[in-house]
């Protein structure tokens, strides 16, 4: 009986270790994406095309979903994700909740 408890405690510790590693990797990816976004914003802040919708030319608004900043057109409602943002959303949540959240943004 005590051996089973010790074994389960070992499994619990191992599982927590891997969860901690995954959380740390997600935080590093978020920081990297945010830094890239900031650098891009600084480099293009004075240009007319920056944060404009590629579909209609409307102004883009930045929306934060679970610490991931995505772009949404204020005119047509289009949603745009930069490289790595969809992966980050999918890794940090169950895919169903990501699609549900994006669907609510699109009015669906």
N, C-alpha and C positions, 0 to 999 in steps of 0.2 A: 504494500500500500504506500509506504513512504517512498519507495523507488519510483512508483508511477507519478507521484506528486513532484519529485525532483525532475523527472523526465519532462513533465508538462511545463515546469518552470523554465527549463532549458529551451524548450520550443517557444515559449512566450518571449523569452529574452531575444532569441534569434529573430523572431518575427518583428519585434520592436526595433532591433538593430537595422533590419532591412527597410522598415518604414522610415526610420530616421535618415538613412542614406538617401532614400528616394525624395524625402522632403528637402534635404540639403541640395540635391541635384536640381530640383524644381526652383528653389530660391536662387541658385546660381544662374539658371537659364533666364529667370525673370529679370535679374539684375543685368545680364548681358543684353537682353532685348531692350530694356529700358534705356541703357546707355547708348545703344545703336540708334534708337528713336530720338534721343536727345541730340546726338551728334548730327543726325539728318535734319532735325528741326533747326538747329543752329546754322547749318550750312545753307539751308534753303529758305530761311525765314523771310527774306526780302524778295523772293521770286513769286511771280503771279500764279504759277502752276502749283505751288506747294499746298498740300491739303485741299485739292480740288478733285471732285468726282470725275473719274475717267469716262463715265457714261453720259452725264449731263452737264458737267462743269460746275455743279453746285458746290457750296462750301461744305467742308467735312467737319464734323464734330467728333471729338475724342470721347469715347465711352469706356469706362473701366468695368470689366467683368472678372471678378475673382483675381484682382491684381494684374490682369492682362488688359492693356489698352488697345482697343480696336477703333476703327474709323467708321463713322456712319454719315452718309450724305444727308444734309438737312433738307434737300430738295426732293430727291427721288427715293430716299430711304435705303439706298444700297449699303451693304456692309462689306468692309474691306479689312482683310487681315494681312499683316506683314509676315515675312518669312519667320517661321517658328512659332507664331502665335496660336495657330490651330493645334499644333502638337502639344503646346503647353496647356491649352484648355483641355485637350483630351487626356493628358497625363494626370492632370490635377482633379479630374472628375470622371464620373461614369459618362460614356458617350451620350446616353439618353438625356442627361441633364444639360449637357452642352447644347445639343440640338434643340431642346425645349427652350433654353434661354435665348438662343439665336432666333428661334421661331417667334418668340414673344416680341423681340426687337423688330422683327419684320412685320409684325401685326398679324401673324398667323396663329 
